[in-house]
Amino acid sequence: MTQPPPRVLSTPEADGWIARLTASHGPLMFHQSGGCCDGSAPMCYPRGEFRVGGQDVLLGHIAGDVPVWIGAAQFEYWRHTQLTIDVVPGRGAGMSLESPEGIRFLTRSRVFDDAEAAALEAAGEPPRGDT
């Protein structure tokens, strides 16, 4: 069986900011917003501050061990894409940890090719917050 591709990645620039925020706030987590608050921005929180449940899907981990979650309904729209957490100058949502830093995280995406999609299908559904 072909190893499935990661559903989520991060850029080196995002990894650098994640390291800085981890040094200030401790272990982190991301939740990919479904359109409220700051559009569809990935929101960065101290790990455990955002409570995940059965309606949240674990996309994977970035920057070592930082989990990235997405709401199940949003996952259905984006399940065919690989998401990349990046960072750009500007001010994001007030609820996300990077907000006062003059940068904001954003999500870039690309569609999985047929072989990648088949490997993901064969691997089964990603874990949910209730497992």
C-alpha positions as a Markdown table, in Angstrom:
| # | Residue | x | y | z |
|---|---|---|---|---|
| 1 | Met | 0.0 | 0.0 | 0.0 |
| 2 | Thr | 1.2 | 3.5 | -0.8 |
| 3 | Gln | 1.8 | 5.8 | 2.2 |
| 4 | Pro | -0.8 | 8.5 | 2.2 |
| 5 | Pro | 0.4 | 12.1 | 1.9 |
| 6 | Pro | 0.0 | 14.4 | 4.9 |
| 7 | Arg | -3.3 | 16.3 | 5.0 |
| 8 | Val | -1.6 | 19.3 | 6.6 |
| 9 | Leu | 1.9 | 20.9 | 6.3 |
| 10 | Ser | 3.5 | 24.1 | 7.5 |
| 11 | Thr | 6.0 | 26.4 | 5.9 |
| 12 | Pro | 9.4 | 27.1 | 7.5 |
| 13 | Glu | 8.2 | 30.6 | 8.3 |
| 14 | Ala | 5.1 | 29.3 | 10.1 |
| 15 | Asp | 7.3 | 26.8 | 12.0 |
| 16 | Gly | 9.5 | 29.7 | 13.2 |
| 17 | Trp | 6.5 | 31.6 | 14.5 |
| 18 | Ile | 5.1 | 28.5 | 16.1 |
| 19 | Ala | 8.4 | 28.0 | 17.9 |
| 20 | Arg | 8.3 | 31.6 | 19.2 |
| 21 | Leu | 4.7 | 31.3 | 20.3 |
| 22 | Thr | 5.4 | 28.0 | 22.0 |
| 23 | Ala | 8.2 | 29.6 | 23.9 |
| 24 | Ser | 5.8 | 32.2 | 25.2 |
| 25 | His | 2.6 | 30.2 | 25.7 |
| 26 | Gly | 3.6 | 26.5 | 26.0 |
| 27 | Pro | 2.3 | 23.7 | 23.8 |
| 28 | Leu | 0.0 | 24.9 | 21.0 |
| 29 | Met | -2.8 | 23.6 | 18.8 |
| 30 | Phe | -4.6 | 24.9 | 15.6 |
| 31 | His | -8.2 | 24.8 | 14.7 |
| 32 | Gln | -9.0 | 25.5 | 11.1 |
| 33 | Ser | -11.9 | 27.9 | 11.2 |
| 34 | Gly | -15.0 | 27.2 | 9.1 |
| 35 | Gly | -15.7 | 30.9 | 8.2 |
| 36 | Cys | -16.6 | 32.7 | 11.4 |
| 37 | Cys | -14.5 | 35.2 | 13.2 |
| 38 | Asp | -11.6 | 35.7 | 10.8 |
| 39 | Gly | -12.9 | 34.1 | 7.6 |
| 40 | Ser | -11.3 | 30.7 | 7.1 |
| 41 | Ala | -8.1 | 31.4 | 9.0 |
| 42 | Pro | -6.3 | 28.8 | 11.1 |
| 43 | Met | -6.7 | 29.8 | 14.7 |
| 44 | Cys | -3.7 | 29.2 | 17.1 |
| 45 | Tyr | -4.4 | 28.4 | 20.7 |
| 46 | Pro | -2.6 | 27.1 | 23.8 |
| 47 | Arg | -3.1 | 23.4 | 23.6 |
| 48 | Gly | -6.4 | 22.4 | 25.3 |
| 49 | Glu | -7.8 | 25.9 | 25.4 |
| 50 | Phe | -10.0 | 25.1 | 22.4 |
| 51 | Arg | -12.1 | 22.1 | 23.2 |
| 52 | Val | -12.3 | 19.5 | 20.4 |
| 53 | Gly | -15.0 | 16.9 | 20.2 |
| 54 | Gly | -16.7 | 14.5 | 17.8 |
| 55 | Gln | -17.3 | 17.2 | 15.3 |
| 56 | Asp | -13.6 | 17.9 | 14.9 |
| 57 | Val | -11.2 | 16.0 | 12.6 |
| 58 | Leu | -7.5 | 15.7 | 13.3 |
| 59 | Leu | -5.7 | 16.7 | 10.1 |
| 60 | Gly | -2.3 | 15.9 | 11.5 |
| 61 | His | 0.6 | 17.6 | 13.2 |
| 62 | Ile | 2.9 | 20.4 | 12.1 |
| 63 | Ala | 6.1 | 21.9 | 13.5 |
| 64 | Gly | 6.8 | 18.7 | 15.3 |
| 65 | Asp | 3.9 | 17.9 | 17.6 |
| 66 | Val | 1.4 | 20.7 | 17.1 |
| 67 | Pro | -2.0 | 19.2 | 16.3 |
| 68 | Val | -4.2 | 20.8 | 13.6 |
| 69 | Trp | -7.9 | 20.2 | 13.8 |
| 70 | Ile | -10.8 | 21.1 | 11.5 |
| 71 | Gly | -14.5 | 21.0 | 12.0 |
| 72 | Ala | -16.2 | 17.9 | 10.4 |
| 73 | Ala | -18.4 | 20.0 | 8.1 |
| 74 | Gln | -15.4 | 22.1 | 6.9 |
| 75 | Phe | -13.4 | 18.9 | 6.4 |
| 76 | Glu | -16.0 | 17.6 | 4.0 |
| 77 | Tyr | -15.4 | 20.7 | 1.8 |
| 78 | Trp | -11.6 | 20.4 | 2.0 |
| 79 | Arg | -11.0 | 16.7 | 2.3 |
| 80 | His | -9.7 | 16.6 | -1.3 |
| 81 | Thr | -7.0 | 19.2 | -0.6 |
| 82 | Gln | -3.7 | 19.3 | 1.3 |
| 83 | Leu | -3.6 | 22.3 | 3.6 |
| 84 | Thr | -0.4 | 24.3 | 4.3 |
| 85 | Ile | -0.3 | 26.6 | 7.3 |
| 86 | Asp | 1.7 | 29.7 | 6.4 |
| 87 | Val | 2.3 | 33.2 | 7.9 |
| 88 | Val | 2.1 | 36.6 | 6.4 |
| 89 | Pro | 2.4 | 40.2 | 7.7 |
| 90 | Gly | -0.8 | 41.7 | 9.0 |
| 91 | Arg | -3.2 | 41.4 | 11.8 |
| 92 | Gly | -5.4 | 38.4 | 12.1 |
| 93 | Ala | -8.2 | 37.5 | 14.5 |
| 94 | Gly | -8.1 | 38.7 | 18.0 |
| 95 | Met | -8.6 | 35.1 | 19.4 |
| 96 | Ser | -5.6 | 33.6 | 17.7 |
| 97 | Leu | -2.3 | 33.8 | 19.6 |
| 98 | Glu | -0.3 | 35.5 | 16.8 |
| 99 | Ser | -2.7 | 38.5 | 16.7 |
| 100 | Pro | -0.6 | 40.9 | 18.7 |
| 101 | Glu | 2.6 | 40.0 | 16.8 |
| 102 | Gly | 1.9 | 41.8 | 13.6 |
| 103 | Ile | 1.5 | 38.6 | 11.6 |
| 104 | Arg | -1.3 | 36.2 | 10.8 |
| 105 | Phe | -1.5 | 32.5 | 10.0 |
| 106 | Leu | -3.3 | 31.6 | 6.8 |
| 107 | Thr | -4.1 | 28.4 | 5.0 |
| 108 | Arg | -3.0 | 27.6 | 1.5 |
| 109 | Ser | -4.3 | 24.5 | -0.3 |
| 110 | Arg | -3.7 | 22.3 | -3.3 |
| 111 | Val | -5.8 | 19.5 | -4.6 |
| 112 | Phe | -4.5 | 16.0 | -4.1 |
| 113 | Asp | -3.7 | 14.1 | -7.3 |
| 114 | Asp | -5.5 | 10.8 | -8.1 |
| 115 | Ala | -2.8 | 8.6 | -6.6 |
| 116 | Glu | -2.7 | 10.7 | -3.4 |
| 117 | Ala | -6.5 | 10.6 | -3.1 |
| 118 | Ala | -6.5 | 6.8 | -3.6 |
| 119 | Ala | -3.9 | 6.4 | -0.8 |
| 120 | Leu | -5.9 | 8.6 | 1.6 |
| 121 | Glu | -9.0 | 6.7 | 0.8 |
| 122 | Ala | -7.3 | 3.4 | 1.4 |
| 123 | Ala | -5.9 | 4.7 | 4.8 |
| 124 | Gly | -9.5 | 5.4 | 6.0 |
| 125 | Glu | -11.0 | 8.3 | 7.8 |
| 126 | Pro | -8.8 | 10.6 | 10.0 |
| 127 | Pro | -9.3 | 10.5 | 13.8 |
| 128 | Arg | -12.0 | 12.6 | 15.4 |
| 129 | Gly | -11.9 | 14.5 | 18.7 |
| 130 | Asp | -14.0 | 11.8 | 20.4 |
| 131 | Thr | -11.6 | 9.0 | 19.8 |
